[in-house]
Amino acid sequence: MKPVKSVTVVDDPQIHEDQYVHAVYDQIASHFSSTRYKPWPIIAKFLSDLPTGWIGLDSGAGNGKYLPLPADRPGCILTIGLDRSRNLLQIAQHAGSEPGRLITREVVWGDVLGSGWRSGVFDYAISIATIHHLASHGRRKLAVQRLLQAVSPVHGRVLIYVWAIEQDELSKRSIPTSDTDGSNPHPTGEDVFVPWVMSRQHKQDTPVVPTLVAETPVYNRYYHMFANGELKQLAVQAAEEFGLVIGPRGSVYDEGCRGIEIVQEGWERSNYYVELRRWVS
């Protein structure tokens, strides 16, 4: 088991993320990428089911493992990758390449909280294992609103994945919890440090100050581990504050009413996920 530790965010959330998220991923980029290559089934199906010709955003693309999908319909959709880590983006830019066959992907350096896109420019957006790195409820809510803002108000689809407090039997992590009896009606999750132990076969991607003793580097990554129901609650709150009605499209709404439907939600292999679909009546 990895020794996951509870943490209290006392710094400005941006400073906290800069130190315990952005700086860490630039250090561990190549080692991290070598462990992230198998697509999650629900995400792969989501991308496979999209109509041909759609253009989407992977917000927090990491090493770009979802950019080449769907594998069974290559080239039928275009996913643009966005990430803060330049070292991961360099890997994502050629995701899916093979020896002798270099492929170039569309990637953009930027922040998931930024609003550099024209509203509604994308048909779909995915955010996989990213929002849990944001160090306040308000910033996590804003990230969801940026996804809703980025996709079409008529048909836009959004899929979000975050790490869960509830880990499965294959997990290497044991998450400390403060609400052990489940009595909290408003789930708030847990703020933790999850260590990344650098393999001796991988060197850091960014130079670090040498130490007198050669040790295997360990980097603490900040996570907000989501509680059961918290992700759906976050999505609903973000949508309502964005001026959207929650529920399926129907005849009961006035013409021009905007809303989102929660298509599916659940838990998969130590992650919570939610899929949203925008609509206009």
C-alpha positions, 0 to 999 in steps of 0.5 A, a space after each residue: 500500500 502507498 502511504 496516502 496522507 491527509 493534508 489541509 490546504 492552507 496556502 492559496 490553492 493556486 500556489 498549492 497546485 503549482 507546488 504539488 501538482 504542476 511541478 510534480 508532473 513536469 518532474 515525473 512525466 516520462 515515468 508517469 506516461 509509461 504507466 498510463 497506456 490502457 484506456 478505461 472501457 467507459 471512456 473508450 465507449 463514450 468516444 466510440 459512440 460519438 458521431 463522425 466529424 465531431 470535434 472535442 476537447 480532452 481537458 487535462 490530457 496528460 500523455 494523450 492516451 485518449 487522443 488516438 481513440 476510437 481505435 475501431 474508427 480512426 480519424 472519425 473524430 478529432 480530440 484536441 488535448 489541453 494540459 499544463 505540463 509541457 513535458 506531458 504535452 510533448 509526449 501527447 503530441 505523438 500519442 499512438 505513434 509507432 516505430 517508423 510511423 510518427 503521428 502528430 496530434 493537436 495539443 495546446 498548453 493551457 489551464 483547465 480553468 482558463 476560457 481560451 475557447 469560443 463558447 460552444 466550439 466543441 461537440 464534446 469534452 472529456 476530463 479524466 483524472 484532472 479535476 481532483 487535482 484542484 485544491 478548492 471546491 470553487 476551483 473544481 466547480 469552475 473546471 466543470 463550468 469551463 467544460 459546459 461552456 466549451 461544448 455545444 449548448 444544443 448537443 454537447 456531451 461531457 464525461 468527467 472522471 475523478 479518483 474516489 475515496 472508495 478504492 477497489 481490491 486492486 488499488 495500491 492506495 488506502 485512503 484515510 476518511 474523516 466521515 467514517 460512519 457515513 453520517 455527513 449528508 453533504 459528501 466532501 471527500 478527502 484532501 490527501 497527498 499521494 506519493 509517486 516513487 520515481 523508478 530507478 530506470 527513469 530520470 527526472 524530466 526537469 533538473 533538480 538540485 543534487 543531493 549528497 546521498 543517492 536516493 529514489 525520489 518520492 514526489 507528493 501529488 495533491 488529490 481531492 479524493 471524491 466521496 460517493 455522490 460528491 461528483 454528481 453534486 458538484 456537476 449539478 451545482 456547477 450547471 445550476 450556477 451556469 444557468 442550466 436546468 437539470 433534467 432531460 429535455 422535454 416539452 414542459 420547458 419554455 422555448 429556448 430553455 437551456 439545460 443538462 441531462 445526467 446521462 450516466 454516473 457511477 463508480 469504476 475501478 476506484 473512480 467516480 464518473 458522470 456523463 452530461 449532455 447539454 440541450 436547448 428546448 
